Amino acid sequence: MAGRIELMANLNALFAVFAVTNPEAVEQRLQGIAPWLSLNVGTGEWLVIAPSATTTKELCERIGLGISAPVTSGIVVRAEGYFGRASSSIWEWIATKTGADLGTTTPV
């Protein structure tokens, strides 16, 4: 199913994490940064929803791809818009979670 949206400024940030060389380590870190949300979409690939002020550097640090205490290598991209073909459950997850109340998180 096709999907497309241009993200509005008041929504949470959507990130794509991919090309991860140690998926198990990243999965463990993703589970520990609640209330941020993640969806595994393939081996070493996730969509992540975080508060709108979150930077790619901050997400990298939290999941072990940053400069301090790296556990793997990979790529993180902040999506300002998206388009593609995927199952409807992925598009529904993005639409629902970009507007979710994430509460507060602790600083890196």
N, C-alpha and C positions, 0 to 999 in steps of 0.2 A: 504494500500500500504506500502511496506517495504522501509526503508530508512536507510542509513548509511553514515557517513562521519567522517574523522579524521580532526579536526580543525587545520588550519595552524596558525603559530604564528602571522601573520600580520592581521588576521581577528578579528572582535569584539568578545567579550566573550559571551557565551551562558550560562544562568543560568536557573535552574528549581526551582520554588517556590511552595511548597506544604504543606499539613497538616496545613493550616492556619485556626485559630479559629475565626477570624473576617475578612472575605473576603471583606466586604464593605470598611473597613478602609484601607486595603492594596490596593484595586482598586483605591481609591481616591489618595493615595500616589503615585501609579504607574503613574497615569495621570499627576502628578505634577513634574515628574523628566525628562521631555523632555530635550534633544532629545533622551533619551533612549527609547527603544521600548519594548512593551509587548504584549503578546497574551494570552488571557484567554483560557485555554484548559479544564477546568472543575471547579466545585465549589471549591474555595480555591486553585486553581492551575493555574500557569502561566509559560510561557517561557518568559525570559527577555533577551534582547540584550543590552549590555553596552560596553563602550570602553574596549579594551583588558587589560588595567592596573587595571580595577575595581576588588576589592576583594569581597569575600562573606560577610565579615564584613561590608564593605561600603554599599553594597546593603541592607543588613539587617537594617542598621541605616536609610537609606533613605525610606524604606517601613514600618518602625515601628516595626521591629522584633529585634532591637538591644538593647543595654544597656541604651542609653539615650532616654527618652520619648517613651518607648514601648507602642504600642496600641493593640498588639495581640501576639500570639505565632505561630510558624511555622518553616519550614525548608527551607534553601536555599542551593543549591548545584551548583557548577560550573561544567559544562559539558565539558570535554576535547575531548569527542567523544560521539557518540550516535548511537543507533540502535533500531529498534522496528517496530511496525505496527501502522499506524495512517492514517488519510485521506491525500491525496496528497497535499491539501492546507497547512497543517502543515509543511510538508517537504519543500515545495516551500517557505513558509514564512521564515523558518530557513535559507535556502540557500541564499535567497535574502537579508535578514537583517543582516546576519553575515558579509557581505561585504559592508554594507551601510555606508555612511559618516554621522557620528553622530554629527559632530561639536564639540562644547565644552560644558561642564557642570560646574556648580558652585560647589566648594568643600562642603563637608558635614559640 
